[in-house]
Amino acid sequence: MGLLVEGQWQDKWYDTKENGGAFKRPTTDFRNWVTPDGSPGPDGQEAYEAEADRYHLYVSLACPWAHRALIARKLKKLEDVISLSIVDYHMAENGWEFSNRDGAIPDSVFGKSKLYEIYLQADPAYTGRVTVPVLWDKKRGTIVNNESADLVRILDTGFREFADNGVDLTPAALRADIDAINETVYHAVNNGVYKCGFATTQEAYEKPFDALFDTLDMIEARLSGQRYLVASQYPTEADWRLFTTLIRFDAVYHGHFKCNARQIADYPNLFGYMLELYQWPGIAETVNFKHIKGHYYTSHETINPTRIVPKGPVQDLTVPHNRERLEPPSITAA
Ligand SMILES: N[C@@H](CCC(=O)N[C@@H](CS)C(=O)NCC(=O)O)C(=O)O
């Protein structure tokens, strides 16, 4: 695993030394937008017009950030509009690579073997980490955006002419509530598990550990009284962003990242909520435990040098979730 420096691939892991052993997630570089008519994005971002078969999504089924984008593409029924590549789950000295084993889908845009070659197509002098997800513009021959939070919004709002608009992941009336809970969940949970797992000192590990479980406890209490994270009739973006961490938690974060105060299965409300989202039409087919467990346990050599992939946990994710008892509100919050 590594990064590009002025267009040259270097096999390097995250350097935590300058941050006292703490993992600091780098910022992403490609932040343009897609809108129905090419007018600027919500914060004035440079944007391109939505068109069928113009955009290509590169994801990993292991990655919780890419999983968000994959879920948005699925829920908005954009599978025939935006083509897809799925990288191999094993990330080694060349970073993410393409293959066709175990449900991976090769690069149909360029036929490249490594994801960093796609970044170099966009910018031959690129410096930065080579991450998934990536939305590629086949017409302009460059990356539109490689930030999953943006990609979920782009897929939710940018492709109106082609999408299932009965699904609105960010209803305007709930946007402020969604943004607020996203912020908490991002720092303490989505990124929190990484801060625990990638820490290289005891102190850098313990702080995010406490914040993670305090936040999961808070969410457990919230979900005892309401069906979803915000007062919505249907899952919103906030729920899907939490879901991709929850579904990996017991299988990977609990052991591999040492997030082991509790499992999600120990939280009755969080577990039922996770089951409901897993059982939501189309979602189970986006969840691939071979990729999830295979990636984390075999790619992070410093954390798991033997590369043994644990067989457990043994969990049946198809059992009734019993969340119907929490009636969603009939009117969305104003
Ligand atoms: N900010 C990015 C982060 C994406 C990210 O870190 N993806 C990981 C996989 S879970 C990755 O590709 N890592 C490769 C690396 O850092 O070298 C997003 O949310 O889209």
The ligand as an ORCA input file, in Angstrom:
! r2SCAN-3c Opt
* xyz 0 1
  N     -12.110     10.656      2.300
  C     -12.216      9.488      1.569
  C     -11.513      8.324      2.251
  C     -11.565      7.077      1.454
  C     -10.564      6.040      1.967
  O      -9.749      6.305      2.862
  N     -10.620      4.838      1.392
  C      -9.683      3.803      1.787
  C     -10.325      2.432      1.757
  S     -11.446      2.173      3.076
  C      -8.561      3.724      0.787
  O      -8.791      3.670     -0.402
  N      -7.330      3.708      1.298
  C      -6.150      3.536      0.515
  C      -5.000      4.327      1.072
  O      -5.204      5.171      1.938
  O      -3.902      4.099      0.611
  C     -13.691      9.199      1.332
  O     -14.464      9.168      2.300
  O     -14.051      9.020      0.186
*
